[in-house]
Amino acid sequence: MEFPEIIRDIMFYSKINQGELADILDVNQTTVGQWKSGKKKPGYDNIVKIYETFGITPDELFGVTEITRKLDFSELFRKQV
């Protein structure tokens, strides 16, 4: 699930609108609109607020799954000799 869809789900299941979410997170309503449209993603402080308010972990918020967490990217960072 992509981030904009997760934001919409938070609003739907919490029974709040865009303005109410903006008030809860102390951001501009336009900011929430940009999150919902996928134009922007929240910064660290807002990620923490979303977690504290709704219990959504950063992994869940950005759609990280068990499969993507288990991928090993170490080969990408090894220096070739």
C-alpha positions in Angstrom: 0.0 0.0 0.0 1.3 3.4 -0.9 1.7 6.3 1.5 -1.2 8.5 0.1 -3.6 5.5 0.5 -2.4 4.9 4.1 -3.1 8.6 4.9 -6.6 8.3 3.5 -7.1 5.0 5.5 -6.0 6.8 8.7 -8.6 9.5 8.0 -11.3 7.0 7.1 -10.9 4.7 10.1 -10.4 7.6 12.5 -13.5 9.3 11.0 -11.8 12.6 10.5 -11.5 14.9 7.5 -8.4 16.6 6.0 -8.8 19.7 8.2 -9.2 17.7 11.4 -6.1 15.7 10.6 -4.2 18.9 9.9 -5.3 20.3 13.3 -4.4 17.1 15.1 -0.9 17.1 13.6 -0.5 20.9 13.7 0.1 21.2 10.0 -1.5 23.2 7.2 -4.5 21.6 5.5 -2.7 22.0 2.2 0.1 19.9 3.6 -2.3 17.0 4.3 -3.7 17.5 0.8 -0.2 17.1 -0.7 0.3 13.9 1.4 -3.0 12.5 0.1 -2.1 13.3 -3.5 1.4 11.9 -3.2 3.1 15.2 -3.9 4.8 15.3 -0.6 5.6 13.0 2.4 5.8 14.1 6.0 9.1 15.0 7.6 10.5 13.3 10.7 8.5 15.4 13.2 5.2 14.6 11.5 6.1 10.9 11.2 6.6 10.9 15.0 3.3 12.7 15.5 1.4 10.2 13.3 3.0 7.4 15.2 2.2 8.9 18.6 -1.4 9.8 17.7 -2.5 6.9 15.5 0.0 4.1 16.5 1.1 3.8 12.9 4.8 2.9 12.8 7.1 4.5 10.2 7.4 1.2 8.4 3.6 0.8 8.2 3.2 4.5 7.2 5.5 4.0 4.2 4.3 0.5 3.2 7.4 -1.3 4.2 6.7 -5.0 4.3 8.5 -8.0 5.7 9.8 -8.8 2.3 11.4 -5.4 1.7 12.9 -5.4 5.2 14.6 -8.8 4.6 16.2 -7.7 1.3 20.0 -7.6 1.6 21.4 -4.5 0.0 24.9 -5.0 1.4 26.3 -6.0 -2.0 25.4 -2.5 -3.3 27.7 -0.9 -0.8 30.8 -3.2 -0.9 33.8 -1.7 -2.6 35.2 -3.7 -5.5 38.8 -4.6 -5.1 
